[in-house]
Amino acid sequence: MRGSGLSDSQRAEVSIKLIGKVLHAILKKRDINQVGTRPFLNLLDEDYKNALKQTGFHLLGGRVEFKTEVSDLPPETPSEIDWRPVQSEDELPAVAEIFKNAVEGDPHALDVIANPLGCLKEALSETDLTNNLSGIHIGYVNNLPAAYIHVQINPKTGWSRITYMGVLKNFRGKGLGTHVHRHGFTMIRELGGTLYHGGTSSENLSMIRLFGKNGCKEYSSMQEWNLNSQQLRDGASQPELTTQRLRLEPSCVHHAAPCFDLFQDEKLYQYIKREKPSDAAKFTEGFLFLENRFSPDFSEYWWNWICIDVVTEQIIGQVQVSFIRETGESYLAYRVFPGYWRKGYAKESCRKVIEFLFAEKNATKVIIEMDVRNVASVALAEILGGKRVSHTEKVQQIRGEWSDEYRYEIVKQ
């Protein structure tokens, strides 16, 4: 984007939006619901964090990683654990249940709790790593499953990992963790691994101590971030709302044609900078885009409702919300078509949407901004419980005249 006339910060902002848009498009096309990243702490400045947040990532927590030559790792010592390798795919459903019990209490293993067999099969499908069943061992104590460990290596490089290790709840606190870890080292050696790479949450102090006790060398500190695209889509969900006189339908492309004619009335544009639409095709494209329910950089949910009279089935207006995902602030806008003015429709529809935002979306506040000359909107904001918090002069020019702006805020009662 050099030569674009944009500043460095503007170029960075545009790049973030483009990366976010491409990333989400790829996830949707490939039906991928989750993706993670682990940036090093020494590279993670505030701009980097903000870029991750704007793209839809959220912070899981800190992480400490270790790298050690396998030849430097200590040998396995005798213990009461009887290790048995998994030998056939028929065992996988039972193994998955043991896997699930082994991760109980791990806040970073919620996906395993939800679908242990799916997560197990996913780990076994990684193309660059060994995926033979014998890389999974179940440890038994007194013939009861007590521990789980899964080891994988890259045959080409010798890089190796313990994909997951855990002790089942009834056997914790008995010192078995050291033996489980060292058994993993034995498995790595048998598979031909030469470099062990492991890590854990920075809050898992017992595991960090175990790494140190077993001779593992700290390699780096980082943060773990996760993007759950399905969760984002669920968060963007927008239901139909109803009031005594109105049905508020989520805006869809089929609303474009009837709305195009209604948007031609000049009275709608007295106090806003927008011009009436002249191209029906572009107008329809706008409605189609809004079906995504997201801003282009995924930092906001965009919800639009078309308000329909339940008796006449006529479209009487529209309510729009921009919901800031990071803060929970919601910007509310509305329009009622002139033939339905002064009948209480704006109050009825906006009140219903505000109730929805606070009750269902945990909005922190609802913000309404308007031209100070728009006395009807000023009165509505006050009727809805808004408090005027600012008066900004000369915000923009509207048809040759400067527009001052009021800002009202509504907080949950």
N, C-alpha and C positions, 0 to 999 in steps of 0.2 A: 504493500500500500504506500510505498515511498512515492513522493510526488503527488500525493492525493490532497495535499493542503491541510491534512490533519496533524494535530500535535501528537507527541508520543503517547500521552495518556488516552487521547481519542482513538488512536490506532489500536492501543491495547484493548480498549473497551469494545471496539468493533470486532477484534480478533476473538475475544472471549465469546461474544454472541454467535459468531460464525462457528467456532469450535463446538459450542453447546448445541447449536442447531444440528450440525453434522453428526455429533455423537448420539443424540437422541434419535435421529433418523436411522442410524445404523442399528441401534438397539431395537427399535421397533421393527425394522425389516427382518432382523435375524431372531426376533422373539426372545431377546435377552432381557431379563428383568433386573439383574444386578451387575454392577461392575465396581471394582475397588482400586484404590491407588494408595501408595505408601511413600510420600515425599520425605526426603531427609530433612531433619530439623534445621540444619545449617543453610538450607536453600529455601526454607519456608518463611517468607516475609508476609506482611499483611496483604499486599497485592495478590500474592499467590493464593492465600486463604480466601480472599474475596472472590477470586476467579472460580475457585472450586465451589463456593457457596452459590454463586450466580448460575453455575452450570447445573446445579441440583444436588451436589454432594453434601453430605453431612459428616461431621467428625465423630468417629467411633471412640478414639482415644489415642494415647501414646503407645509406642511399640519399641522394644529393644531387641536387636538382632545380634546373632553370634555366628562366627565362621571359624572353623578349626579343621586342620588336617586330620583325616581319620586316623593316621598313624600316631597322632598325639593323644587320642582319646583313650580313657582307661578301659581295661578289660571288664567283662562281665564277671560278677562274683556270685557264688551259690546263694540261692534264696528258696523260699517255700513255694514260689510260683512255678506251676507246671505249664509250659508254653506249648500251644498247639496251633499249627498253621491251618488256615482255611484251605480246603482242598477241592471244593466244587461249588459251582454257582448255586446249587440247590441250598447251600448253607447261608446264602446272602441275606434272606429275610431275617433269620435268627441273628446273624452277625450284625445286621443293621440295628436291631433292638439293643444289643450289647453296646454298640457304638453310641446310640442315643443315650443310654444310661451313663456311659462314661463321660459324656460332655455335660451332664446335668450341672447347672450352676455356672456355666461359662456364658457370660453375656454376649460373647462374640460368636456363639454357635447356635443362634436361634433358628438359622436355616436348617441345621441338622435336626434340631428338636422337631421342626415342622415336617421334614421329609428326609429321614435318615437313610432310607434305601436309595433315594434319588441322589443325595449327596455322595454316598458311597460309590455308586455307579459312575457319577461324574468324575470323581477322583481317579477311578480305574480307567477312564477313557482318555486321559491326557497323552497325547501322541509322542511327546519328547521324553517321557518318563516310563520306567518299567510299570506295567499294569497287571502283572501276574498275581493271582490270588495268594500265592505263598508269601507275598509281601505283607499280608495281614496276619497277625498272630493274636490269639485270645489267651490271656493268662488265667489259669484256674488255681484256686486255693481251696483245698478240701473238696475238690471236684465241683466247685461253684465258680462261675465266671467272675473274675475280680479285676481284670485289666484288659485294655485294648491298645494295640499299637499297629500303625500302618507306615511302612517305609517305602520310599521310592528313590530311584537314582536315574540320572541321565547317563545311559551307557556310553555315549560318545565323549563326554567330558569328565565323568566321575563325580559330578556335583550330586549331592544327595540331601534328602530331607526326611524328617519324621513328619509325615503328613498330618497325623494326629496321634497323640498318646493320652491316655487317661486311666484313672483308677475309679472303679465303681464306688458309689457313695458309701456302701456298707463296709468297704475295705480301706477307706481313707483314714489318715492319721496313724497309720501303722508302719510308716517308713518304706512303703513299697515303691514310691515314686522313683527313688534312686535306681532300684533294680530294673524298673520298666525302662527308664532312659538308657541304661547301659545295655539292656537287651537289644534296644534299637541300634546301638553302635555295632553289636555283633551281627545283626541282620544286614546293616550297611556294608560291613566288611565282606560278608558272604556273597552279596550282590555285586561286589567290585567297586563300591564307592570310594573315592579318595578325598573329597572335601565335604565336610558336614556343615550345613547352613540351617540354623534354627532360630526361632524367635518367639516372643510372647508379649502380651500386654504389659505396659510399664506399671500397671497396677497389680500384676500378678507377682508379688514379691517372693512367694514361695518357689515359683518356677524360675525366677531370676536367680535365686540362691542355688537352686538345683543345677542350673547351667554352670554356675561358678564352681560348685562342689565337684562336678564331673569334668572339669578341666576345659570348659568351652570359653573361647575368647570373645569378648564383646567387640562387635564390628561397627554398629551404628545405632543411632537413636532416630526415630522417625515418628510420624503421625499416620494413623490409619483412617482413610476416608472412604465412604461408601455411597454409591448412587443406586437407589432402588427405583427404577423407572416405573414399575407397576405401582409402587406406593405413591409416586408423583401423580400418575394417572388417576389413582383412586382419590387422592387429595383434590384433584381438579374436578371431581364429579359434581354435577350440578342437577339437582332434582327439579321437577315441576312443583311450583308453589300455588296455593289457592287461598283466596280471601272470600268474603261474602259475595262480592260481585265479579271477581276477576279470576282468571286462570293465567298464571305466569309460566309460559312455556320457555324452556331453554332455547335460545336463538339458534336456528338452523337455516340451511340454504333455502329451504322451501318458503321461508318467510320473506325472502328478498323481493320477490315480484310484487306482492301486495304492499310492502313497505316502501318500495321505490316511488310509487305515486304519492304516498302520504308524506314522504320527505321533501316534496316539491314546494310545500307551503312556506312562503317567505317569512312568516311570523316566527318560525322555529329558529331563525338565525339572527334575531335582533341583538342578542347578547353573547353570541359565541362566534369564534373566528371562522369556523367551518362554513364552507359554501354548500349549497344544495347540490346533490349529485346530478351529473349530466349524462353519464355513461352507465346504462343498465348492466352491462357485462361486468365492468369493474366493481360496481356496487354489489353484484352477486358474488364476485370473488372475495370481497370483504366479508360477507356473511359466511362463506365457506371457510375462510381462514379462522374466523372466530369460533368455529366448531372445535378447534384444537383445545380451547380453554386455557392456553398458555401465552405468555408474552414470548417474543422470539428468543430471548436469553434465558427463559425458564425461571426467572426470578419472581414472576407474578402469575397468579391465576387470573384469568379474564372471564368473568361471568356476565352474560347478557340474557335478559329475559324479555320476551315479547308479551305484552299485557293484552289479554283478550276478554271482552265482556262475555260472561258465561251465558247470558240470555240471547244476545244478538249475534254472538260469534264474530263481532267486529274487533279489529285491532285498534286499541285506543292509545297505546304508548309503549315505552321501552324503559327498562331499568338496567343500568350498567354498573359493574363493580370491578375495580382493579385491586386485587388482594396481594399485599406484599408478603411473600412467603416467610422471609426472615424475621419480620417484626410483627406480623399479624395486623398491620394497619390496612384499612379498607377504604378506598376512594369511591364514593357513590355519586352517580350521575343519573339523570332521568330526563325523559321528555314525554309530554302528553300532547297528542295531536290536537290542533286548535278547536276542532269540533267538539272536543270533550273537556275543554277547560272549565274550571270553577265547579266541578262536580265531585271533588274529593278523591279523584282517582290517584293523583300523585301521592297524597298522604297514605292512602290505603295500600298501594303497591310498595312504596318505599318502606313503610313500617314493617310489612311482611318480610322484605328482604333483610332489613336490619335485624329482626328477630332471628332469622335464619343464620346470619353471619355470627351473631353472638352465641347462639345455642348449638349450632352444628359445626362451625368452622373456627370457634375459639378466637374470634377477632378481638384485638386489643382496643381498637377504637375505630369509629366510622368518621370519615372526613368528607365534608361537602364544601366545595369552593364555587363561588359564583360572582358575576359582575355585580357591583354594589347597586347598580340601577335596576336590577332584576328583583323588584320588591316582592313578587310572588314567591321566588325561590328563597329569599331571605326569611319570609314569614314561614315557609314550609320547614326550613332548617330549624327554626325556633320551636315550631309545633312538635317536631320529631324529638325534641330534647337537646338540640345542639347548643353549644356555647361558643360565642364568637371569640376566637383566640388571636386573630390578626386582621389587619387592614393594610393591604399592599397597594401602593399607588403605581400607576402607569405600568401595568403588567404586560400589556400588549395593545396594539392598535386594531380596532374592529371597524372596518369600513370608514377609515379616516379619523376615528376618534379614539383617544386613549381610554383604556378600560382599567379601572381600579377593581380590586378583588377582595372579597371577604372570605375568610376561612372559618368554618364551624367544625367543632369536634363533638362527637357523641360517644360517651363511655358506657360500658355495661352497668346497669343498675343492680 
